[in-house]
Each structure stands twice: as C-alpha cells, then as structure tokens.
C-alpha cells in the first residue's frame, strides 16, 4: 500500500478500530510519506514533535478551511471550533491563550485535588452499590464519563443538575473533529453545537448578572472588561471547547487506562505495590493508546519541510500522534505496555504553543482515579469484551463492562 491507501484505510471502520498495524505500515515507508494531494502523513516522533513546536506551521483556521474544505461555513459545529483557541493562529491565538490561561491557572487546578478525590470516592461508592451482587457495571458510564464531566462542570460553574445533558451532545459535536464524517453525523454535530451555544449563552448571562467563583464568571468578566480581547462568539466557542475537551479526552484516558490494566495484571500489581507510580501509569497509557490520535498543521511558507520531506505551500501535515508515540527510534520496545518507562514524554497533549491547557487537570484525574479504583475493587475483572467508539481522532471506548467482586 502507498501512503494514500494507508490513510484511506485509517478512515475505514477496521482502521479506526485498530489503527496500529496501519501506522507500522506507514512507518515502513518512512517517518513522513506523501499521502495523496497535498497531504503528508507523519508518523515519526521527532518529526511530529518538530512540526508541533514550529510556529510557522499553522493550525487549519476558519480562513484556511473556508478556502479548502467544501461546505465548511455551512456547519455550525465546525465554525464553532474555528472560533475557539484550538483553531486560531497568531495573533488571535496568543490573545485568547493568555486570557484563558489567566483564569485556568495551575493554582486553580491544584486546588481542585480534594474535590477530585471526593468525587472519585463518591463514584466508587455508587459502583459498589450497583455491582455488589456481581451484576456487571459499565465502567464508561458509571465512572469514566462521570468523573471528568463532574470536575470540568465544577470548574466552569455548570450546575450539577445539568450535567447529564452533555454526554450525548459532546459525542455528537466531536464528530466534526474527525477527518471524515457522514452528512447525518455532521447534521447532529451542528445541532449539538447550537444547543451547547444556547446553553452557555444563558449561563454566561446568569453569571454576568450574578458572578460566582467559577470559570464562566471569570471569563465573562475578562471578556466584558475589554471587549476587543474576547468577543461574545469567541467566549461561547471557548466555553464549549473547555467543556467538551475537558471530558471527552479524559474519559478516554480512564477507559483506555483500565482496559490496559485489565490486559496487564503485572502493571496493576505494580500500581498496588508501588513499583508503578500513578504518573508513570498516566504517561504509559497516554503513550500506548492516546485519547487523541492525530492533529494537523498546514505549511504556508516556502521551503518548509516535515522532517526531510518538502512541504509545499498549502500542504497539510497529518500528525499521527498515536504512531509517533510508538516510534522505535524514540522508545525501546514501543509495542510493550510498560508503565515503568522513564522520560517517556508522549506527544498525546500536543506540543508548542497549542499544548493542551488541560494536561495538568487530566493527569490529576488519572492519577487519583485509576489507583483508587484498583484499591477499592481488588477483584475487579472484565465482564465481556469492551466496545470501541467508532472514531479515529478521539480514541476510546463506548462501553467497558466489568464486575467488581
Ligand atoms: C487525557 C486528556 C487530554 C488529552 C489527551 C488532550 C489532548 C490535547 C491535544 C493533543 C491538544 C493540542 C491539539 C493541537 O495542537 O492541535 C489539546 C489542546 C487543548 N486541550 Fe486538551 N487534552 C486532554 C484534556 C483536556 C482537558 C481536561 C481540558 C480542559 C479542561 C483540555 C483543554 C484543551 C484546550 C483548551 C486546548 C487548546 C489549547 C490551544 O489551542 O492553545 N484538554 N489537548
């Protein structure tokens, strides 16, 4: 298969289910391989890392998508992401990043730890009730979704009574981040975008009138204080992004992590006896089965290269993070799940100026949740095959049945 055929295969149901053999076929062709018109499929750790850190490559923003992506402007889901920090280039990106970072601070995240610990134990209590008589429990539904959605909603100031609304909406919305999607899926994504925008318009209005100690209030205040720094539609887009990015990915860190622990009892034993640290486990789960498998950048300067390969004006580097994380030039025995690795630094949170704003929060949730789960349920076992979500970009499980005794 040539590069284009491999990329095409990656977008099939089978490719989405297990992209790793295809990544290795791509690697056999080189760290960077042309994959059709103006596409460079990039699987090398060094090459992906370099492009992420090279500010002269652009994220595909509204202007670029409008030029190259047919029907882009007709999809409110795509337009919404393009107004958020994720899909902005300079100078807009720095303007938004400094504003959001000023309220989404390391101190605020660190201060959340007791609330995360409490939420974990509350959810484990609920799972204990559900599964006490040996009834299978779906870990994705009972825990992996609920923890991150609870934490990000707490941080944003979304009332507890509304949190059940978001699982289906976020799942519908994030289809628009995939490289390809059916028209019906995009229609559902657009509806979800509009519903979420409506929700946050109302919440922002309530917090404007009656501010609290939460992120929505803080962002409304910075937006209002200087209108030029964050417009109303940008405020909304970023609130929706924070909500969705805050749990879709972390849910998958927890689900992918538990599956790997079930498949590797030695890693679970290591976590129990302290030879595996929670941080080491996080890093290895992120490396081995990254919740975000790919992102992309566009070359708009003459003479640019991705690794050794020329990247002509307008070409897109498809950065396969999940493949880079298994590059044998960077990792010894990359196919082994080994949470005792040192200096792992997977690229799962990206790199450079768009490096994930929520990395600290996601790591905190993973480091508290997975060890607490194993300690609480020493008999935890699979109760049937886990079912993957049919996605390439955001990789995780739809359901993961377990018994806890
Ligand atoms: C395991 C969990 C997570 C993973 C694997 C992950 C992954 C990523 C990646 C790969 C990017 C960069 C995309 C690119 O450069 O194109 C990113 C950006 C971002 N993430 Fe995360 N993320 C996670 C959790 C979170 C959480 C919990 C939040 C928020 C509460 C969050 C908020 C964001 C935001 C706002 C950006 C955009 C930053 C920018 O463009 O400057 N993420 N994330």
Boltz pocket constraint, residues with backbone or C-beta under 6 A from the ligand:
constraints:
  - pocket:
      binder: B
      contacts: [[A, 59], [A, 85], [A, 86], [A, 87], [A, 97], [A, 152], [A, 241], [A, 242], [A, 245], [A, 246], [A, 247], [A, 249], [A, 250], [A, 253], [A, 290], [A, 291], [A, 292], [A, 295], [A, 296], [A, 347], [A, 348], [A, 349], [A, 350], [A, 351], [A, 353], [A, 354], [A, 355], [A, 356], [A, 357], [A, 358], [A, 359], [A, 361], [A, 362]]
      max_distance: 6.0
